[in-house]
Amino acid sequence: MAQPNIPLMTQSLQSIAQEIEKFANILPLDLQAQFEALQGQLGQVQGQLDQVQGQHDQVQGQLGQMQGQLTTIEKRLDNLVAGNHNTTIE
């Protein structure tokens, strides 16, 4: 039987360990980069959400104004139907 070449096996295992270590060092950096990219995207989404919230608030304000105008119109119509031609609202 041939004797195993222990120094060669040790060198091979060390080479494999170095390659694994290189990969292990690359992976966390890649994950960190992905994490930072996702944080950037999350920031963009938050900005868009803030814009949508602002638009929603504007629409709510406009709806409130329209409701007030409709109430005024209803009062004027009620006065006209009642035969009161003075449509000024008190």
Biopython code that builds the backbone (N, CA, C, O; Angstrom):
import numpy as np
from Bio.PDB.StructureBuilder import StructureBuilder

atoms = [
    (1, "MET", "N", (0.839, -1.181, 0.000)),
    (1, "MET", "CA", (0.000, 0.000, 0.000)),
    (1, "MET", "C", (0.879, 1.238, 0.000)),
    (1, "MET", "O", (1.929, 1.292, 0.641)),
    (2, "ALA", "N", (0.416, 2.210, -0.732)),
    (2, "ALA", "CA", (1.165, 3.465, -0.791)),
    (2, "ALA", "C", (0.870, 4.273, 0.458)),
    (2, "ALA", "O", (-0.242, 4.260, 0.985)),
    (3, "GLN", "N", (1.864, 4.956, 0.904)),
    (3, "GLN", "CA", (1.700, 5.821, 2.078)),
    (3, "GLN", "C", (0.978, 7.102, 1.654)),
    (3, "GLN", "O", (1.292, 7.666, 0.606)),
    (4, "PRO", "N", (0.026, 7.561, 2.444)),
    (4, "PRO", "CA", (-0.629, 8.824, 2.111)),
    (4, "PRO", "C", (0.370, 9.968, 2.231)),
    (4, "PRO", "O", (1.226, 9.981, 3.115)),
    (5, "ASN", "N", (0.242, 10.900, 1.345)),
    (5, "ASN", "CA", (1.129, 12.059, 1.346)),
    (5, "ASN", "C", (0.496, 13.126, 2.251)),
    (5, "ASN", "O", (-0.261, 13.981, 1.792)),
    (6, "ILE", "N", (0.820, 13.054, 3.520)),
    (6, "ILE", "CA", (0.223, 13.932, 4.526)),
    (6, "ILE", "C", (0.506, 15.408, 4.226)),
    (6, "ILE", "O", (-0.422, 16.214, 4.294)),
    (7, "PRO", "N", (1.742, 15.800, 3.898)),
    (7, "PRO", "CA", (1.968, 17.221, 3.612)),
    (7, "PRO", "C", (1.125, 17.721, 2.439)),
    (7, "PRO", "O", (0.621, 18.843, 2.475)),
    (8, "LEU", "N", (0.968, 16.898, 1.402)),
    (8, "LEU", "CA", (0.151, 17.308, 0.257)),
    (8, "LEU", "C", (-1.319, 17.423, 0.654)),
    (8, "LEU", "O", (-2.001, 18.362, 0.245)),
    (9, "MET", "N", (-1.801, 16.486, 1.436)),
    (9, "MET", "CA", (-3.191, 16.532, 1.904)),
    (9, "MET", "C", (-3.418, 17.765, 2.787)),
    (9, "MET", "O", (-4.452, 18.427, 2.696)),
    (10, "THR", "N", (-2.444, 18.057, 3.631)),
    (10, "THR", "CA", (-2.548, 19.227, 4.506)),
    (10, "THR", "C", (-2.590, 20.498, 3.674)),
    (10, "THR", "O", (-3.384, 21.401, 3.936)),
    (11, "GLN", "N", (-1.728, 20.557, 2.670)),
    (11, "GLN", "CA", (-1.694, 21.729, 1.793)),
    (11, "GLN", "C", (-3.016, 21.874, 1.041)),
    (11, "GLN", "O", (-3.525, 22.985, 0.891)),
    (12, "SER", "N", (-3.568, 20.771, 0.574)),
    (12, "SER", "CA", (-4.850, 20.803, -0.139)),
    (12, "SER", "C", (-5.966, 21.273, 0.783)),
    (12, "SER", "O", (-6.803, 22.087, 0.390)),
    (13, "LEU", "N", (-5.976, 20.762, 2.002)),
    (13, "LEU", "CA", (-7.007, 21.175, 2.954)),
    (13, "LEU", "C", (-6.869, 22.657, 3.305)),
    (13, "LEU", "O", (-7.866, 23.358, 3.477)),
    (14, "GLN", "N", (-5.627, 23.124, 3.407)),
    (14, "GLN", "CA", (-5.411, 24.539, 3.697)),
    (14, "GLN", "C", (-5.894, 25.404, 2.525)),
    (14, "GLN", "O", (-6.474, 26.470, 2.729)),
    (15, "SER", "N", (-5.651, 24.937, 1.314)),
    (15, "SER", "CA", (-6.128, 25.671, 0.130)),
    (15, "SER", "C", (-7.652, 25.733, 0.115)),
    (15, "SER", "O", (-8.244, 26.774, -0.171)),
    (16, "ILE", "N", (-8.271, 24.608, 0.425)),
    (16, "ILE", "CA", (-9.742, 24.565, 0.472)),
    (16, "ILE", "C", (-10.254, 25.502, 1.563)),
    (16, "ILE", "O", (-11.223, 26.234, 1.359)),
    (17, "ALA", "N", (-9.598, 25.473, 2.717)),
    (17, "ALA", "CA", (-10.007, 26.342, 3.823)),
    (17, "ALA", "C", (-9.871, 27.813, 3.434)),
    (17, "ALA", "O", (-10.719, 28.632, 3.788)),
    (18, "GLN", "N", (-8.809, 28.144, 2.708)),
    (18, "GLN", "CA", (-8.626, 29.530, 2.270)),
    (18, "GLN", "C", (-9.734, 29.953, 1.296)),
    (18, "GLN", "O", (-10.245, 31.071, 1.370)),
    (19, "GLU", "N", (-10.094, 29.049, 0.391)),
    (19, "GLU", "CA", (-11.167, 29.361, -0.556)),
    (19, "GLU", "C", (-12.493, 29.551, 0.171)),
    (19, "GLU", "O", (-13.264, 30.456, -0.149)),
    (20, "ILE", "N", (-12.749, 28.693, 1.150)),
    (20, "ILE", "CA", (-13.983, 28.826, 1.937)),
    (20, "ILE", "C", (-13.976, 30.155, 2.684)),
    (20, "ILE", "O", (-14.996, 30.841, 2.754)),
    (21, "GLU", "N", (-12.830, 30.510, 3.235)),
    (21, "GLU", "CA", (-12.711, 31.771, 3.967)),
    (21, "GLU", "C", (-12.940, 32.961, 3.038)),
    (21, "GLU", "O", (-13.589, 33.935, 3.422)),
    (22, "LYS", "N", (-12.410, 32.884, 1.822)),
    (22, "LYS", "CA", (-12.639, 33.958, 0.854)),
    (22, "LYS", "C", (-14.134, 34.101, 0.576)),
    (22, "LYS", "O", (-14.676, 35.206, 0.560)),
    (23, "PHE", "N", (-14.784, 32.965, 0.359)),
    (23, "PHE", "CA", (-16.219, 32.981, 0.088)),
    (23, "PHE", "C", (-16.982, 33.524, 1.293)),
    (23, "PHE", "O", (-17.916, 34.311, 1.146)),
    (24, "ALA", "N", (-16.575, 33.097, 2.477)),
    (24, "ALA", "CA", (-17.246, 33.558, 3.697)),
    (24, "ALA", "C", (-17.073, 35.059, 3.869)),
    (24, "ALA", "O", (-17.975, 35.731, 4.368)),
    (25, "ASN", "N", (-15.935, 35.591, 3.466)),
    (25, "ASN", "CA", (-15.714, 37.029, 3.581)),
    (25, "ASN", "C", (-16.489, 37.808, 2.525)),
    (25, "ASN", "O", (-16.893, 38.946, 2.765)),
    (26, "ILE", "N", (-16.696, 37.210, 1.375)),
    (26, "ILE", "CA", (-17.441, 37.875, 0.305)),
    (26, "ILE", "C", (-18.931, 37.893, 0.625)),
    (26, "ILE", "O", (-19.598, 38.908, 0.422)),
    (27, "LEU", "N", (-19.445, 36.800, 1.114)),
    (27, "LEU", "CA", (-20.881, 36.670, 1.349)),
    (27, "LEU", "C", (-21.423, 37.745, 2.287)),
    (27, "LEU", "O", (-22.421, 38.382, 1.950)),
    (28, "PRO", "N", (-20.809, 37.973, 3.449)),
    (28, "PRO", "CA", (-21.367, 39.020, 4.308)),
    (28, "PRO", "C", (-21.333, 40.401, 3.648)),
    (28, "PRO", "O", (-22.246, 41.203, 3.846)),
    (29, "LEU", "N", (-20.295, 40.681, 2.871)),
    (29, "LEU", "CA", (-20.249, 41.968, 2.184)),
    (29, "LEU", "C", (-21.375, 42.068, 1.169)),
    (29, "LEU", "O", (-21.994, 43.121, 1.020)),
    (30, "ASP", "N", (-21.639, 40.963, 0.468)),
    (30, "ASP", "CA", (-22.725, 40.944, -0.502)),
    (30, "ASP", "C", (-24.065, 41.143, 0.211)),
    (30, "ASP", "O", (-24.915, 41.911, -0.240)),
    (31, "LEU", "N", (-24.234, 40.446, 1.320)),
    (31, "LEU", "CA", (-25.480, 40.604, 2.070)),
    (31, "LEU", "C", (-25.605, 42.020, 2.620)),
    (31, "LEU", "O", (-26.698, 42.586, 2.649)),
    (32, "GLN", "N", (-24.490, 42.588, 3.054)),
    (32, "GLN", "CA", (-24.512, 43.962, 3.553)),
    (32, "GLN", "C", (-24.911, 44.925, 2.434)),
    (32, "GLN", "O", (-25.700, 45.846, 2.648)),
    (33, "ALA", "N", (-24.363, 44.703, 1.249)),
    (33, "ALA", "CA", (-24.714, 45.557, 0.108)),
    (33, "ALA", "C", (-26.198, 45.415, -0.231)),
    (33, "ALA", "O", (-26.873, 46.406, -0.512)),
    (34, "GLN", "N", (-26.697, 44.188, -0.203)),
    (34, "GLN", "CA", (-28.116, 43.965, -0.476)),
    (34, "GLN", "C", (-28.976, 44.646, 0.586)),
    (34, "GLN", "O", (-30.003, 45.250, 0.276)),
    (35, "PHE", "N", (-28.546, 44.540, 1.827)),
    (35, "PHE", "CA", (-29.274, 45.161, 2.928)),
    (35, "PHE", "C", (-29.321, 46.675, 2.750)),
    (35, "PHE", "O", (-30.369, 47.297, 2.929)),
    (36, "GLU", "N", (-28.184, 47.261, 2.398)),
    (36, "GLU", "CA", (-28.137, 48.707, 2.190)),
    (36, "GLU", "C", (-29.000, 49.120, 1.002)),
    (36, "GLU", "O", (-29.653, 50.164, 1.033)),
    (37, "ALA", "N", (-29.001, 48.302, -0.040)),
    (37, "ALA", "CA", (-29.854, 48.598, -1.199)),
    (37, "ALA", "C", (-31.326, 48.544, -0.802)),
    (37, "ALA", "O", (-32.121, 49.389, -1.214)),
    (38, "LEU", "N", (-31.679, 47.548, -0.001)),
    (38, "LEU", "CA", (-33.063, 47.443, 0.462)),
    (38, "LEU", "C", (-33.435, 48.614, 1.363)),
    (38, "LEU", "O", (-34.563, 49.104, 1.318)),
    (39, "GLN", "N", (-32.491, 49.060, 2.176)),
    (39, "GLN", "CA", (-32.759, 50.228, 3.014)),
    (39, "GLN", "C", (-33.007, 51.460, 2.148)),
    (39, "GLN", "O", (-33.884, 52.272, 2.446)),
    (40, "GLY", "N", (-32.233, 51.591, 1.080)),
    (40, "GLY", "CA", (-32.444, 52.707, 0.157)),
    (40, "GLY", "C", (-33.814, 52.646, -0.488)),
    (40, "GLY", "O", (-34.501, 53.661, -0.608)),
    (41, "GLN", "N", (-34.207, 51.453, -0.902)),
    (41, "GLN", "CA", (-35.527, 51.285, -1.512)),
    (41, "GLN", "C", (-36.624, 51.579, -0.495)),
    (41, "GLN", "O", (-37.642, 52.190, -0.820)),
    (42, "LEU", "N", (-36.401, 51.138, 0.734)),
    (42, "LEU", "CA", (-37.382, 51.405, 1.783)),
    (42, "LEU", "C", (-37.522, 52.904, 2.013)),
    (42, "LEU", "O", (-38.627, 53.407, 2.218)),
    (43, "GLY", "N", (-36.409, 53.608, 1.979)),
    (43, "GLY", "CA", (-36.455, 55.064, 2.116)),
    (43, "GLY", "C", (-37.244, 55.712, 0.993)),
    (43, "GLY", "O", (-37.999, 56.657, 1.222)),
    (44, "GLN", "N", (-37.069, 55.203, -0.225)),
    (44, "GLN", "CA", (-37.822, 55.730, -1.365)),
    (44, "GLN", "C", (-39.313, 55.465, -1.197)),
    (44, "GLN", "O", (-40.143, 56.338, -1.453)),
    (45, "VAL", "N", (-39.643, 54.255, -0.766)),
    (45, "VAL", "CA", (-41.053, 53.902, -0.561)),
    (45, "VAL", "C", (-41.653, 54.785, 0.531)),
    (45, "VAL", "O", (-42.795, 55.230, 0.419)),
    (46, "GLN", "N", (-40.876, 55.036, 1.592)),
    (46, "GLN", "CA", (-41.364, 55.908, 2.667)),
    (46, "GLN", "C", (-41.626, 57.314, 2.135)),
    (46, "GLN", "O", (-42.617, 57.946, 2.499)),
    (47, "GLY", "N", (-40.736, 57.801, 1.275)),
    (47, "GLY", "CA", (-40.939, 59.113, 0.664)),
    (47, "GLY", "C", (-42.198, 59.146, -0.184)),
    (47, "GLY", "O", (-42.958, 60.112, -0.139)),
    (48, "GLN", "N", (-42.418, 58.089, -0.956)),
    (48, "GLN", "CA", (-43.619, 58.013, -1.783)),
    (48, "GLN", "C", (-44.867, 57.949, -0.908)),
    (48, "GLN", "O", (-45.886, 58.569, -1.214)),
    (49, "LEU", "N", (-44.774, 57.196, 0.178)),
    (49, "LEU", "CA", (-45.907, 57.093, 1.097)),
    (49, "LEU", "C", (-46.225, 58.451, 1.712)),
    (49, "LEU", "O", (-47.393, 58.807, 1.867)),
    (50, "ASP", "N", (-45.195, 59.203, 2.060)),
    (50, "ASP", "CA", (-45.407, 60.546, 2.601)),
    (50, "ASP", "C", (-46.090, 61.447, 1.573)),
    (50, "ASP", "O", (-46.971, 62.234, 1.920)),
    (51, "GLN", "N", (-45.680, 61.328, 0.301)),
    (51, "GLN", "CA", (-46.318, 62.117, -0.761)),
    (51, "GLN", "C", (-47.788, 61.746, -0.903)),
    (51, "GLN", "O", (-48.650, 62.616, -1.022)),
    (52, "VAL", "N", (-48.062, 60.452, -0.891)),
    (52, "VAL", "CA", (-49.447, 59.986, -1.025)),
    (52, "VAL", "C", (-50.275, 60.470, 0.165)),
    (52, "VAL", "O", (-51.428, 60.870, 0.003)),
    (53, "GLN", "N", (-49.683, 60.432, 1.357)),
    (53, "GLN", "CA", (-50.397, 60.921, 2.542)),
    (53, "GLN", "C", (-50.714, 62.407, 2.401)),
    (53, "GLN", "O", (-51.807, 62.852, 2.753)),
    (54, "GLY", "N", (-49.756, 63.166, 1.886)),
    (54, "GLY", "CA", (-49.997, 64.592, 1.655)),
    (54, "GLY", "C", (-51.108, 64.823, 0.647)),
    (54, "GLY", "O", (-51.957, 65.694, 0.836)),
    (55, "GLN", "N", (-51.100, 64.037, -0.428)),
    (55, "GLN", "CA", (-52.157, 64.152, -1.436)),
    (55, "GLN", "C", (-53.509, 63.775, -0.832)),
    (55, "GLN", "O", (-54.521, 64.417, -1.110)),
    (56, "HIS", "N", (-53.516, 62.742, -0.012)),
    (56, "HIS", "CA", (-54.750, 62.306, 0.654)),
    (56, "HIS", "C", (-55.295, 63.433, 1.532)),
    (56, "HIS", "O", (-56.494, 63.710, 1.531)),
    (57, "ASP", "N", (-54.405, 64.071, 2.274)),
    (57, "ASP", "CA", (-54.829, 65.181, 3.135)),
    (57, "ASP", "C", (-55.415, 66.326, 2.305)),
    (57, "ASP", "O", (-56.408, 66.938, 2.699)),
    (58, "GLN", "N", (-54.793, 66.614, 1.150)),
    (58, "GLN", "CA", (-55.316, 67.665, 0.272)),
    (58, "GLN", "C", (-56.709, 67.310, -0.233)),
    (58, "GLN", "O", (-57.606, 68.154, -0.254)),
    (59, "VAL", "N", (-56.881, 66.061, -0.638)),
    (59, "VAL", "CA", (-58.181, 65.616, -1.145)),
    (59, "VAL", "C", (-59.227, 65.696, -0.034)),
    (59, "VAL", "O", (-60.365, 66.102, -0.273)),
    (60, "GLN", "N", (-58.838, 65.309, 1.176)),
    (60, "GLN", "CA", (-59.775, 65.398, 2.302)),
    (60, "GLN", "C", (-60.202, 66.848, 2.524)),
    (60, "GLN", "O", (-61.375, 67.122, 2.777)),
    (61, "GLY", "N", (-59.253, 67.771, 2.428)),
    (61, "GLY", "CA", (-59.580, 69.190, 2.575)),
    (61, "GLY", "C", (-60.520, 69.668, 1.484)),
    (61, "GLY", "O", (-61.466, 70.412, 1.746)),
    (62, "GLN", "N", (-60.254, 69.236, 0.255)),
    (62, "GLN", "CA", (-61.121, 69.621, -0.863)),
    (62, "GLN", "C", (-62.524, 69.045, -0.682)),
    (62, "GLN", "O", (-63.518, 69.713, -0.968)),
    (63, "LEU", "N", (-62.597, 67.804, -0.206)),
    (63, "LEU", "CA", (-63.911, 67.198, 0.031)),
    (63, "LEU", "C", (-64.672, 67.958, 1.113)),
    (63, "LEU", "O", (-65.888, 68.128, 1.022)),
    (64, "GLY", "N", (-63.957, 68.410, 2.130)),
    (64, "GLY", "CA", (-64.594, 69.208, 3.176)),
    (64, "GLY", "C", (-65.157, 70.506, 2.622)),
    (64, "GLY", "O", (-66.263, 70.912, 2.979)),
    (65, "GLN", "N", (-64.391, 71.160, 1.742)),
    (65, "GLN", "CA", (-64.873, 72.394, 1.111)),
    (65, "GLN", "C", (-66.105, 72.120, 0.253)),
    (65, "GLN", "O", (-67.068, 72.886, 0.269)),
    (66, "MET", "N", (-66.061, 71.027, -0.488)),
    (66, "MET", "CA", (-67.193, 70.676, -1.351)),
    (66, "MET", "C", (-68.434, 70.375, -0.510)),
    (66, "MET", "O", (-69.550, 70.737, -0.882)),
    (67, "GLN", "N", (-68.225, 69.710, 0.623)),
    (67, "GLN", "CA", (-69.361, 69.412, 1.496)),
    (67, "GLN", "C", (-69.990, 70.704, 2.011)),
    (67, "GLN", "O", (-71.212, 70.823, 2.096)),
    (68, "GLY", "N", (-69.142, 71.661, 2.349)),
    (68, "GLY", "CA", (-69.659, 72.963, 2.783)),
    (68, "GLY", "C", (-70.437, 73.653, 1.678)),
    (68, "GLY", "O", (-71.489, 74.239, 1.933)),
    (69, "GLN", "N", (-69.932, 73.591, 0.455)),
    (69, "GLN", "CA", (-70.632, 74.199, -0.679)),
    (69, "GLN", "C", (-71.969, 73.505, -0.929)),
    (69, "GLN", "O", (-72.970, 74.158, -1.224)),
    (70, "LEU", "N", (-71.978, 72.181, -0.809)),
    (70, "LEU", "CA", (-73.230, 71.442, -1.010)),
    (70, "LEU", "C", (-74.258, 71.799, 0.058)),
    (70, "LEU", "O", (-75.448, 71.918, -0.232)),
    (71, "THR", "N", (-73.801, 71.965, 1.274)),
    (71, "THR", "CA", (-74.713, 72.356, 2.355)),
    (71, "THR", "C", (-75.329, 73.719, 2.061)),
    (71, "THR", "O", (-76.524, 73.925, 2.273)),
    (72, "THR", "N", (-74.512, 74.647, 1.574)),
    (72, "THR", "CA", (-75.008, 75.980, 1.212)),
    (72, "THR", "C", (-76.031, 75.880, 0.085)),
    (72, "THR", "O", (-77.075, 76.531, 0.133)),
    (73, "ILE", "N", (-75.739, 75.076, -0.918)),
    (73, "ILE", "CA", (-76.667, 74.895, -2.045)),
    (73, "ILE", "C", (-77.973, 74.281, -1.559)),
    (73, "ILE", "O", (-79.049, 74.697, -1.990)),
    (74, "GLU", "N", (-77.894, 73.298, -0.669)),
    (74, "GLU", "CA", (-79.111, 72.666, -0.141)),
    (74, "GLU", "C", (-79.979, 73.686, 0.596)),
    (74, "GLU", "O", (-81.201, 73.696, 0.447)),
    (75, "LYS", "N", (-79.337, 74.541, 1.389)),
    (75, "LYS", "CA", (-80.105, 75.558, 2.121)),
    (75, "LYS", "C", (-80.780, 76.524, 1.153)),
    (75, "LYS", "O", (-81.930, 76.911, 1.359)),
    (76, "ARG", "N", (-80.070, 76.911, 0.105)),
    (76, "ARG", "CA", (-80.658, 77.822, -0.890)),
    (76, "ARG", "C", (-81.836, 77.155, -1.600)),
    (76, "ARG", "O", (-82.865, 77.789, -1.831)),
    (77, "LEU", "N", (-81.682, 75.880, -1.942)),
    (77, "LEU", "CA", (-82.778, 75.156, -2.599)),
    (77, "LEU", "C", (-83.975, 75.025, -1.668)),
    (77, "LEU", "O", (-85.120, 75.177, -2.095)),
    (78, "ASP", "N", (-83.710, 74.742, -0.392)),
    (78, "ASP", "CA", (-84.810, 74.651, 0.579)),
    (78, "ASP", "C", (-85.564, 75.974, 0.655)),
    (78, "ASP", "O", (-86.793, 75.989, 0.726)),
    (79, "ASN", "N", (-84.820, 77.093, 0.641)),
    (79, "ASN", "CA", (-85.468, 78.409, 0.673)),
    (79, "ASN", "C", (-86.312, 78.639, -0.578)),
    (79, "ASN", "O", (-87.419, 79.171, -0.488)),
    (80, "LEU", "N", (-85.799, 78.244, -1.739)),
    (80, "LEU", "CA", (-86.554, 78.418, -2.985)),
    (80, "LEU", "C", (-87.820, 77.567, -2.979)),
    (80, "LEU", "O", (-88.888, 78.033, -3.377)),
    (81, "VAL", "N", (-87.698, 76.320, -2.528)),
    (81, "VAL", "CA", (-88.852, 75.426, -2.488)),
    (81, "VAL", "C", (-89.896, 75.969, -1.513)),
    (81, "VAL", "O", (-91.097, 75.846, -1.752)),
    (82, "ALA", "N", (-89.441, 76.561, -0.431)),
    (82, "ALA", "CA", (-90.363, 77.108, 0.567)),
    (82, "ALA", "C", (-90.997, 78.414, 0.091)),
    (82, "ALA", "O", (-91.840, 78.982, 0.786)),
    (83, "GLY", "N", (-90.601, 78.886, -1.078)),
    (83, "GLY", "CA", (-91.190, 80.108, -1.614)),
    (83, "GLY", "C", (-90.453, 81.353, -1.170)),
    (83, "GLY", "O", (-90.879, 82.467, -1.476)),
    (84, "ASN", "N", (-89.381, 81.188, -0.472)),
    (84, "ASN", "CA", (-88.589, 82.334, -0.043)),
    (84, "ASN", "C", (-87.572, 82.612, -1.135)),
    (84, "ASN", "O", (-86.622, 81.850, -1.318)),
    (85, "HIS", "N", (-87.768, 83.688, -1.850)),
    (85, "HIS", "CA", (-86.887, 83.990, -2.978)),
    (85, "HIS", "C", (-85.586, 84.642, -2.549)),
    (85, "HIS", "O", (-84.694, 84.860, -3.368)),
    (86, "ASN", "N", (-85.479, 84.949, -1.275)),
    (86, "ASN", "CA", (-84.221, 85.470, -0.749)),
    (86, "ASN", "C", (-83.315, 84.263, -0.476)),
    (86, "ASN", "O", (-83.512, 83.547, 0.505)),
    (87, "THR", "N", (-82.341, 84.045, -1.330)),
    (87, "THR", "CA", (-81.494, 82.851, -1.211)),
    (87, "THR", "C", (-80.205, 83.110, -0.438)),
    (87, "THR", "O", (-79.289, 82.288, -0.429)),
    (88, "THR", "N", (-80.158, 84.277, 0.213)),
    (88, "THR", "CA", (-78.961, 84.497, 1.034)),
    (88, "THR", "C", (-79.066, 83.634, 2.276)),
    (88, "THR", "O", (-80.141, 83.500, 2.861)),
    (89, "ILE", "N", (-77.987, 83.071, 2.661)),
    (89, "ILE", "CA", (-77.960, 82.160, 3.806)),
    (89, "ILE", "C", (-77.443, 82.922, 5.009)),
    (89, "ILE", "O", (-76.426, 83.614, 4.947)),
    (90, "GLU", "N", (-78.162, 82.779, 6.090)),
    (90, "GLU", "CA", (-77.771, 83.482, 7.310)),
    (90, "GLU", "C", (-76.777, 82.686, 8.110)),
    (90, "GLU", "O", (-76.340, 83.132, 9.170)),
]
sb = StructureBuilder()
sb.init_structure("model")
sb.init_model(0)
sb.init_chain("A")
sb.init_seg("    ")
for serial, (resi, resn, name, xyz) in enumerate(atoms, 1):
    if name == "N":
        sb.init_residue(resn, " ", resi, " ")
    sb.init_atom(name, np.array(xyz, "f"), 0.0, 1.0, " ", f" {name:<3s}", serial, name[0])
structure = sb.get_structure()
